[in-house]
Amino acid sequence: MWKGLTASHVMDFAAALGTFLEAGRPVVPGRDPRLSGKMIRGEMVGSLLGCGHDLIDLGVVSAPVVQHAIQRLDAAGALRSARRTARFIGMRCGFWGRAGSI
């Protein structure tokens, strides 16, 4: 991958999130349209599945769509690849608890 964010980082972060999220509710992964988003998505999905979560893959979507999907699908949370500039890539996570978004 790119400098700073490795496949190992992605897998570790997604696995940590997967152990935190409520069991029995799906997780909704999404990604941005860049090549890095496609690669990050694969690592995210593998780790979340490894934690025993069912997934509803949103594909290429914007961050607001992911936020809406969490609530609409009663998902435990979401993880999306994100990139601000060519130099910085990363991930965003979201949750929708009984009290609202976090």
DRENBAVEX-794894 format. One record per atom (N, C-alpha, C, O, CB): x, y, z; atom name; residue in three letters. Coordinates in steps of 0.1 Angstrom, whole numbers, plus 5000, padded with zeros to 4 digits. Glycine has a CB too. Layout:
! DRENBAVEX-794894
NODE     px     py     pz   zaza   rolum
NODE      X      Y      Z     CA     ALA
...
//
This chain:
! DRENBAVEX-794894
NODE     px     py     pz   zaza   rolum
NODE   5008   4988   5000      N     MET
NODE   5000   5000   5000     CA     MET
NODE   5009   5012   5000      C     MET
NODE   5020   5012   4995      O     MET
NODE   4990   5000   5012     CB     MET
NODE   5003   5023   5005      N     TRP
NODE   5011   5036   5005     CA     TRP
NODE   5018   5038   5018      C     TRP
NODE   5015   5031   5028      O     TRP
NODE   5001   5047   5002     CB     TRP
NODE   5027   5047   5018      N     LYS
NODE   5035   5050   5030     CA     LYS
NODE   5026   5054   5042      C     LYS
NODE   5017   5062   5041      O     LYS
NODE   5045   5062   5026     CB     LYS
NODE   5029   5047   5053      N     GLY
NODE   5022   5050   5065     CA     GLY
NODE   5011   5041   5068      C     GLY
NODE   5010   5037   5080      O     GLY
NODE   5017   5064   5064     CB     GLY
NODE   5003   5037   5059      N     LEU
NODE   4991   5028   5062     CA     LEU
NODE   4994   5015   5054      C     LEU
NODE   4994   5015   5042      O     LEU
NODE   4978   5035   5057     CB     LEU
NODE   4995   5005   5062      N     THR
NODE   4998   4992   5056     CA     THR
NODE   4986   4983   5057      C     THR
NODE   4976   4986   5064      O     THR
NODE   5010   4985   5063     CB     THR
NODE   4986   4972   5050      N     ALA
NODE   4975   4962   5051     CA     ALA
NODE   4974   4957   5065      C     ALA
NODE   4963   4954   5070      O     ALA
NODE   4978   4950   5041     CB     ALA
NODE   4985   4955   5072      N     SER
NODE   4984   4951   5086     CA     SER
NODE   4977   4961   5095      C     SER
NODE   4969   4957   5104      O     SER
NODE   4999   4949   5091     CB     SER
NODE   4979   4974   5093      N     HIS
NODE   4972   4984   5100     CA     HIS
NODE   4957   4983   5098      C     HIS
NODE   4949   4984   5107      O     HIS
NODE   4977   4998   5096     CB     HIS
NODE   4953   4982   5085      N     VAL
NODE   4939   4981   5082     CA     VAL
NODE   4933   4969   5088      C     VAL
NODE   4922   4970   5094      O     VAL
NODE   4937   4980   5066     CB     VAL
NODE   4939   4957   5088      N     MET
NODE   4934   4945   5094     CA     MET
NODE   4933   4946   5109      C     MET
NODE   4923   4942   5115      O     MET
NODE   4943   4933   5090     CB     MET
NODE   4943   4952   5115      N     ASP
NODE   4942   4954   5130     CA     ASP
NODE   4931   4963   5134      C     ASP
NODE   4924   4960   5143      O     ASP
NODE   4956   4959   5135     CB     ASP
NODE   4930   4974   5127      N     PHE
NODE   4919   4984   5130     CA     PHE
NODE   4905   4978   5128      C     PHE
NODE   4897   4979   5137      O     PHE
NODE   4921   4997   5122     CB     PHE
NODE   4903   4971   5117      N     ALA
NODE   4890   4965   5114     CA     ALA
NODE   4887   4954   5124      C     ALA
NODE   4876   4953   5128      O     ALA
NODE   4890   4960   5100     CB     ALA
NODE   4897   4946   5128      N     ALA
NODE   4895   4936   5138     CA     ALA
NODE   4892   4941   5152      C     ALA
NODE   4883   4936   5159      O     ALA
NODE   4907   4927   5139     CB     ALA
NODE   4898   4952   5155      N     ALA
NODE   4895   4959   5168     CA     ALA
NODE   4881   4964   5168      C     ALA
NODE   4874   4963   5178      O     ALA
NODE   4905   4970   5171     CB     ALA
NODE   4877   4970   5157      N     LEU
NODE   4863   4975   5156     CA     LEU
NODE   4854   4964   5156      C     LEU
NODE   4843   4965   5163      O     LEU
NODE   4862   4983   5143     CB     LEU
NODE   4857   4953   5149      N     GLY
NODE   4848   4941   5149     CA     GLY
NODE   4845   4935   5162      C     GLY
NODE   4835   4930   5165      O     GLY
NODE   4853   4931   5140     CB     GLY
NODE   4855   4936   5171      N     THR
NODE   4854   4930   5185     CA     THR
NODE   4845   4940   5193      C     THR
NODE   4839   4935   5203      O     THR
NODE   4867   4927   5191     CB     THR
NODE   4845   4952   5190      N     PHE
NODE   4838   4963   5198     CA     PHE
NODE   4823   4963   5194      C     PHE
NODE   4815   4966   5203      O     PHE
NODE   4845   4976   5195     CB     PHE
NODE   4820   4961   5181      N     LEU
NODE   4806   4962   5177     CA     LEU
NODE   4797   4951   5182      C     LEU
NODE   4801   4940   5185      O     LEU
NODE   4806   4962   5161     CB     LEU
NODE   4785   4955   5184      N     GLU
NODE   4774   4947   5189     CA     GLU
NODE   4772   4935   5180      C     GLU
NODE   4771   4936   5168      O     GLU
NODE   4761   4954   5191     CB     GLU
NODE   4772   4923   5186      N     ALA
NODE   4770   4910   5178     CA     ALA
NODE   4755   4909   5174      C     ALA
NODE   4746   4915   5181      O     ALA
NODE   4774   4898   5186     CB     ALA
NODE   4752   4903   5163      N     GLY
NODE   4739   4900   5159     CA     GLY
NODE   4733   4911   5150      C     GLY
NODE   4722   4910   5144      O     GLY
NODE   4730   4899   5170     CB     GLY
NODE   4740   4922   5148      N     ARG
NODE   4736   4933   5139     CA     ARG
NODE   4747   4934   5128      C     ARG
NODE   4759   4932   5131      O     ARG
NODE   4734   4946   5146     CB     ARG
NODE   4743   4937   5116      N     PRO
NODE   4753   4937   5105     CA     PRO
NODE   4762   4949   5106      C     PRO
NODE   4759   4959   5113      O     PRO
NODE   4746   4937   5091     CB     PRO
NODE   4773   4948   5099      N     VAL
NODE   4782   4960   5097     CA     VAL
NODE   4782   4964   5082      C     VAL
NODE   4781   4955   5074      O     VAL
NODE   4797   4956   5102     CB     VAL
NODE   4782   4977   5080      N     VAL
NODE   4781   4981   5066     CA     VAL
NODE   4794   4988   5061      C     VAL
NODE   4797   4999   5064      O     VAL
NODE   4770   4991   5065     CB     VAL
NODE   4803   4980   5054      N     PRO
NODE   4815   4986   5049     CA     PRO
NODE   4812   4993   5036      C     PRO
NODE   4803   4989   5028      O     PRO
NODE   4825   4975   5046     CB     PRO
NODE   4819   5004   5034      N     GLY
NODE   4818   5011   5021     CA     GLY
NODE   4832   5016   5017      C     GLY
NODE   4842   5014   5025      O     GLY
NODE   4809   5024   5023     CB     GLY
NODE   4834   5022   5006      N     ARG
NODE   4847   5027   5002     CA     ARG
NODE   4846   5039   4992      C     ARG
NODE   4835   5041   4987      O     ARG
NODE   4855   5015   4995     CB     ARG
NODE   4857   5045   4991      N     ASP
NODE   4858   5056   4981     CA     ASP
NODE   4862   5051   4968      C     ASP
NODE   4865   5039   4967      O     ASP
NODE   4868   5067   4986     CB     ASP
NODE   4861   5058   4957      N     PRO
NODE   4863   5053   4944     CA     PRO
NODE   4877   5051   4940      C     PRO
NODE   4880   5046   4929      O     PRO
NODE   4856   5061   4934     CB     PRO
NODE   4887   5055   4948      N     ARG
NODE   4901   5054   4944     CA     ARG
NODE   4906   5040   4945      C     ARG
NODE   4900   5031   4952      O     ARG
NODE   4909   5064   4952     CB     ARG
NODE   4917   5037   4939      N     LEU
NODE   4923   5024   4939     CA     LEU
NODE   4926   5020   4953      C     LEU
NODE   4924   5008   4957      O     LEU
NODE   4936   5024   4931     CB     LEU
NODE   4931   5029   4962      N     SER
NODE   4934   5026   4975     CA     SER
NODE   4921   5021   4983      C     SER
NODE   4922   5013   4992      O     SER
NODE   4940   5038   4983     CB     SER
NODE   4910   5027   4980      N     GLY
NODE   4897   5023   4986     CA     GLY
NODE   4894   5008   4983      C     GLY
NODE   4889   5001   4992      O     GLY
NODE   4886   5031   4981     CB     GLY
NODE   4897   5004   4971      N     LYS
NODE   4894   4990   4968     CA     LYS
NODE   4903   4980   4976      C     LYS
NODE   4899   4970   4980      O     LYS
NODE   4897   4988   4953     CB     LYS
NODE   4916   4984   4977      N     MET
NODE   4925   4976   4985     CA     MET
NODE   4922   4976   5000      C     MET
NODE   4922   4965   5006      O     MET
NODE   4940   4980   4983     CB     MET
NODE   4919   4987   5005      N     ILE
NODE   4915   4988   5019     CA     ILE
NODE   4903   4980   5022      C     ILE
NODE   4902   4974   5033      O     ILE
NODE   4914   5003   5024     CB     ILE
NODE   4893   4981   5013      N     ARG
NODE   4880   4974   5015     CA     ARG
NODE   4882   4959   5017      C     ARG
NODE   4876   4953   5026      O     ARG
NODE   4871   4976   5003     CB     ARG
NODE   4891   4953   5009      N     GLY
NODE   4894   4939   5010     CA     GLY
NODE   4899   4935   5024      C     GLY
NODE   4895   4925   5030      O     GLY
NODE   4904   4935   5000     CB     GLY
NODE   4908   4943   5029      N     GLU
NODE   4913   4940   5043     CA     GLU
NODE   4903   4942   5054      C     GLU
NODE   4902   4934   5063      O     GLU
NODE   4925   4949   5046     CB     GLU
NODE   4894   4953   5052      N     MET
NODE   4884   4956   5062     CA     MET
NODE   4874   4944   5062      C     MET
NODE   4870   4939   5073      O     MET
NODE   4877   4969   5058     CB     MET
NODE   4869   4940   5050      N     VAL
NODE   4859   4929   5049     CA     VAL
NODE   4864   4916   5055      C     VAL
NODE   4857   4910   5063      O     VAL
NODE   4855   4927   5035     CB     VAL
NODE   4877   4913   5052      N     GLY
NODE   4882   4900   5058     CA     GLY
NODE   4883   4900   5073      C     GLY
NODE   4880   4890   5079      O     GLY
NODE   4896   4899   5052     CB     GLY
NODE   4887   4911   5078      N     SER
NODE   4888   4912   5093     CA     SER
NODE   4874   4912   5100      C     SER
NODE   4872   4905   5110      O     SER
NODE   4895   4925   5097     CB     SER
NODE   4865   4919   5094      N     LEU
NODE   4851   4920   5100     CA     LEU
NODE   4844   4906   5099      C     LEU
NODE   4838   4901   5108      O     LEU
NODE   4843   4930   5093     CB     LEU
NODE   4846   4899   5088      N     LEU
NODE   4841   4886   5086     CA     LEU
NODE   4848   4876   5096      C     LEU
NODE   4841   4867   5102      O     LEU
NODE   4843   4880   5072     CB     LEU
NODE   4861   4878   5098      N     GLY
NODE   4868   4870   5108     CA     GLY
NODE   4863   4872   5122      C     GLY
NODE   4865   4863   5130      O     GLY
NODE   4883   4873   5107     CB     GLY
NODE   4857   4883   5125      N     CYS
NODE   4852   4886   5138     CA     CYS
NODE   4837   4880   5139      C     CYS
NODE   4831   4881   5150      O     CYS
NODE   4852   4901   5141     CB     CYS
NODE   4832   4875   5129      N     GLY
NODE   4819   4868   5129     CA     GLY
NODE   4807   4877   5126      C     GLY
NODE   4796   4874   5128      O     GLY
NODE   4817   4863   5143     CB     GLY
NODE   4810   4889   5120      N     HIS
NODE   4799   4898   5116     CA     HIS
NODE   4794   4895   5102      C     HIS
NODE   4801   4891   5093      O     HIS
NODE   4804   4912   5117     CB     HIS
NODE   4781   4897   5101      N     ASP
NODE   4774   4897   5088     CA     ASP
NODE   4777   4911   5082      C     ASP
NODE   4777   4921   5089      O     ASP
NODE   4759   4893   5088     CB     ASP
NODE   4779   4912   5069      N     LEU
NODE   4781   4924   5062     CA     LEU
NODE   4771   4928   5052      C     LEU
NODE   4766   4919   5045      O     LEU
NODE   4795   4924   5056     CB     LEU
NODE   4768   4940   5050      N     ILE
NODE   4760   4945   5039     CA     ILE
NODE   4769   4955   5032      C     ILE
NODE   4770   4967   5036      O     ILE
NODE   4746   4952   5044     CB     ILE
NODE   4775   4951   5022      N     ASP
NODE   4785   4959   5014     CA     ASP
NODE   4779   4970   5006      C     ASP
NODE   4770   4967   4998      O     ASP
NODE   4794   4950   5005     CB     ASP
NODE   4782   4982   5009      N     LEU
NODE   4776   4993   5003     CA     LEU
NODE   4783   4997   4990      C     LEU
NODE   4778   5005   4982      O     LEU
NODE   4776   5005   5012     CB     LEU
NODE   4795   4991   4988      N     GLY
NODE   4803   4995   4976     CA     GLY
NODE   4809   5009   4976      C     GLY
NODE   4812   5014   4987      O     GLY
NODE   4794   4993   4963     CB     GLY
NODE   4809   5015   4965      N     VAL
NODE   4814   5029   4964     CA     VAL
NODE   4803   5039   4968      C     VAL
NODE   4794   5041   4960      O     VAL
NODE   4820   5032   4950     CB     VAL
NODE   4805   5045   4979      N     VAL
NODE   4795   5055   4984     CA     VAL
NODE   4802   5066   4992      C     VAL
NODE   4813   5065   4996      O     VAL
NODE   4785   5047   4994     CB     VAL
NODE   4795   5077   4993      N     SER
NODE   4800   5088   5001     CA     SER
NODE   4797   5086   5016      C     SER
NODE   4790   5077   5020      O     SER
NODE   4793   5102   4996     CB     SER
NODE   4804   5094   5024      N     ALA
NODE   4803   5092   5038     CA     ALA
NODE   4789   5094   5043      C     ALA
NODE   4785   5087   5052      O     ALA
NODE   4813   5102   5045     CB     ALA
NODE   4781   5104   5038      N     PRO
NODE   4768   5106   5043     CA     PRO
NODE   4759   5093   5040      C     PRO
NODE   4750   5090   5048      O     PRO
NODE   4762   5118   5037     CB     PRO
NODE   4761   5087   5029      N     VAL
NODE   4753   5075   5026     CA     VAL
NODE   4756   5064   5036      C     VAL
NODE   4747   5057   5041      O     VAL
NODE   4757   5069   5012     CB     VAL
NODE   4769   5062   5040      N     VAL
NODE   4772   5053   5051     CA     VAL
NODE   4766   5056   5064      C     VAL
NODE   4760   5047   5070      O     VAL
NODE   4788   5052   5052     CB     VAL
NODE   4766   5068   5068      N     GLN
NODE   4759   5073   5080     CA     GLN
NODE   4744   5069   5080      C     GLN
NODE   4739   5065   5090      O     GLN
NODE   4761   5088   5082     CB     GLN
NODE   4738   5072   5069      N     HIS
NODE   4724   5069   5067     CA     HIS
NODE   4721   5054   5067      C     HIS
NODE   4711   5050   5073      O     HIS
NODE   4718   5075   5054     CB     HIS
NODE   4730   5047   5061      N     ALA
NODE   4728   5032   5061     CA     ALA
NODE   4729   5026   5074      C     ALA
NODE   4722   5016   5077      O     ALA
NODE   4738   5026   5051     CB     ALA
NODE   4737   5031   5083      N     ILE
NODE   4738   5026   5097     CA     ILE
NODE   4725   5026   5103      C     ILE
NODE   4720   5016   5109      O     ILE
NODE   4749   5033   5105     CB     ILE
NODE   4718   5037   5103      N     GLN
NODE   4705   5039   5109     CA     GLN
NODE   4694   5031   5102      C     GLN
NODE   4686   5024   5108      O     GLN
NODE   4701   5053   5110     CB     GLN
NODE   4694   5032   5089      N     ARG
NODE   4683   5026   5081     CA     ARG
NODE   4683   5011   5081      C     ARG
NODE   4673   5005   5081      O     ARG
NODE   4685   5031   5066     CB     ARG
NODE   4695   5005   5082      N     LEU
NODE   4697   4991   5082     CA     LEU
NODE   4698   4985   5096      C     LEU
NODE   4700   4973   5098      O     LEU
NODE   4709   4987   5074     CB     LEU
NODE   4697   4994   5106      N     ASP
NODE   4699   4990   5120     CA     ASP
NODE   4712   4982   5122      C     ASP
NODE   4713   4972   5128      O     ASP
NODE   4687   4981   5125     CB     ASP
NODE   4723   4988   5116      N     ALA
NODE   4736   4981   5116     CA     ALA
NODE   4743   4985   5129      C     ALA
NODE   4740   4995   5136      O     ALA
NODE   4745   4986   5104     CB     ALA
NODE   4752   4976   5133      N     ALA
NODE   4760   4978   5145     CA     ALA
NODE   4770   4990   5143      C     ALA
NODE   4774   4997   5152      O     ALA
NODE   4768   4966   5149     CB     ALA
NODE   4774   4992   5130      N     GLY
NODE   4784   5002   5127     CA     GLY
NODE   4788   5001   5113      C     GLY
NODE   4783   4993   5105      O     GLY
NODE   4796   5002   5136     CB     GLY
NODE   4798   5009   5109      N     ALA
NODE   4803   5010   5096     CA     ALA
NODE   4818   5013   5096      C     ALA
NODE   4823   5018   5105      O     ALA
NODE   4795   5020   5087     CB     ALA
NODE   4824   5009   5085      N     LEU
NODE   4838   5012   5083     CA     LEU
NODE   4839   5015   5068      C     LEU
NODE   4835   5008   5059      O     LEU
NODE   4847   5000   5087     CB     LEU
NODE   4846   5027   5065      N     ARG
NODE   4847   5031   5051     CA     ARG
NODE   4861   5036   5049      C     ARG
NODE   4867   5043   5057      O     ARG
NODE   4837   5042   5048     CB     ARG
NODE   4867   5032   5037      N     SER
NODE   4880   5038   5033     CA     SER
NODE   4877   5052   5030      C     SER
NODE   4867   5056   5024      O     SER
NODE   4886   5030   5021     CB     SER
NODE   4887   5061   5033      N     ALA
NODE   4886   5075   5030     CA     ALA
NODE   4899   5081   5026      C     ALA
NODE   4910   5076   5030      O     ALA
NODE   4880   5082   5042     CB     ALA
NODE   4899   5091   5018      N     ARG
NODE   4911   5097   5014     CA     ARG
NODE   4909   5112   5012      C     ARG
NODE   4901   5116   5004      O     ARG
NODE   4917   5091   5001     CB     ARG
NODE   4916   5120   5019      N     ARG
NODE   4915   5135   5018     CA     ARG
NODE   4923   5140   5006      C     ARG
NODE   4918   5148   4999      O     ARG
NODE   4920   5141   5031     CB     ARG
NODE   4935   5136   5005      N     THR
NODE   4944   5140   4995     CA     THR
NODE   4952   5128   4989      C     THR
NODE   4951   5117   4995      O     THR
NODE   4954   5151   4999     CB     THR
NODE   4959   5130   4979      N     ALA
NODE   4967   5119   4973     CA     ALA
NODE   4977   5114   4984      C     ALA
NODE   4981   5102   4983      O     ALA
NODE   4975   5124   4961     CB     ALA
NODE   4981   5122   4993      N     ARG
NODE   4991   5118   5002     CA     ARG
NODE   4986   5111   5015      C     ARG
NODE   4992   5103   5021      O     ARG
NODE   4999   5131   5007     CB     ARG
NODE   4973   5114   5018      N     PHE
NODE   4967   5109   5030     CA     PHE
NODE   4956   5100   5027      C     PHE
NODE   4946   5104   5021      O     PHE
NODE   4963   5120   5040     CB     PHE
NODE   4957   5087   5031      N     ILE
NODE   4946   5078   5030     CA     ILE
NODE   4943   5072   5044      C     ILE
NODE   4951   5073   5053      O     ILE
NODE   4949   5066   5020     CB     ILE
NODE   4931   5068   5046      N     GLY
NODE   4927   5063   5059     CA     GLY
NODE   4914   5056   5059      C     GLY
NODE   4909   5052   5048      O     GLY
NODE   4928   5074   5069     CB     GLY
NODE   4908   5055   5071      N     MET
NODE   4895   5048   5073     CA     MET
NODE   4887   5056   5082      C     MET
NODE   4892   5064   5090      O     MET
NODE   4897   5034   5078     CB     MET
NODE   4874   5055   5080      N     ARG
NODE   4865   5062   5090     CA     ARG
NODE   4855   5051   5095      C     ARG
NODE   4852   5042   5088      O     ARG
NODE   4857   5073   5083     CB     ARG
NODE   4852   5052   5108      N     CYS
NODE   4842   5043   5113     CA     CYS
NODE   4831   5051   5119      C     CYS
NODE   4832   5063   5122      O     CYS
NODE   4849   5034   5124     CB     CYS
NODE   4819   5045   5119      N     GLY
NODE   4807   5051   5124     CA     GLY
NODE   4799   5041   5132      C     GLY
NODE   4799   5029   5130      O     GLY
NODE   4799   5057   5113     CB     GLY
NODE   4791   5046   5141      N     PHE
NODE   4783   5038   5150     CA     PHE
NODE   4769   5044   5151      C     PHE
NODE   4768   5057   5150      O     PHE
NODE   4789   5036   5164     CB     PHE
NODE   4759   5036   5153      N     TRP
NODE   4746   5042   5156     CA     TRP
NODE   4741   5034   5168      C     TRP
NODE   4736   5023   5166      O     TRP
NODE   4736   5041   5143     CB     TRP
NODE   4741   5040   5179      N     GLY
NODE   4736   5034   5191     CA     GLY
NODE   4722   5037   5194      C     GLY
NODE   4716   5044   5186      O     GLY
NODE   4745   5038   5203     CB     GLY
NODE   4717   5032   5204      N     ARG
NODE   4703   5034   5208     CA     ARG
NODE   4700   5049   5211      C     ARG
NODE   4689   5054   5209      O     ARG
NODE   4699   5026   5220     CB     ARG
NODE   4711   5056   5215      N     ALA
NODE   4710   5070   5218     CA     ALA
NODE   4713   5080   5206      C     ALA
NODE   4711   5092   5207      O     ALA
NODE   4718   5074   5229     CB     ALA
NODE   4717   5074   5195      N     GLY
NODE   4721   5082   5183     CA     GLY
NODE   4735   5079   5178      C     GLY
NODE   4741   5070   5183      O     GLY
NODE   4720   5097   5187     CB     GLY
NODE   4739   5087   5169      N     SER
NODE   4752   5085   5163     CA     SER
NODE   4764   5089   5172      C     SER
NODE   4762   5098   5180      O     SER
NODE   4753   5092   5149     CB     SER
NODE   4775   5082   5170      N     ILE
NODE   4787   5085   5177     CA     ILE
NODE   4798   5087   5168      C     ILE
NODE   4809   5090   5171      O     ILE
NODE   4791   5073   5187     CB     ILE
//
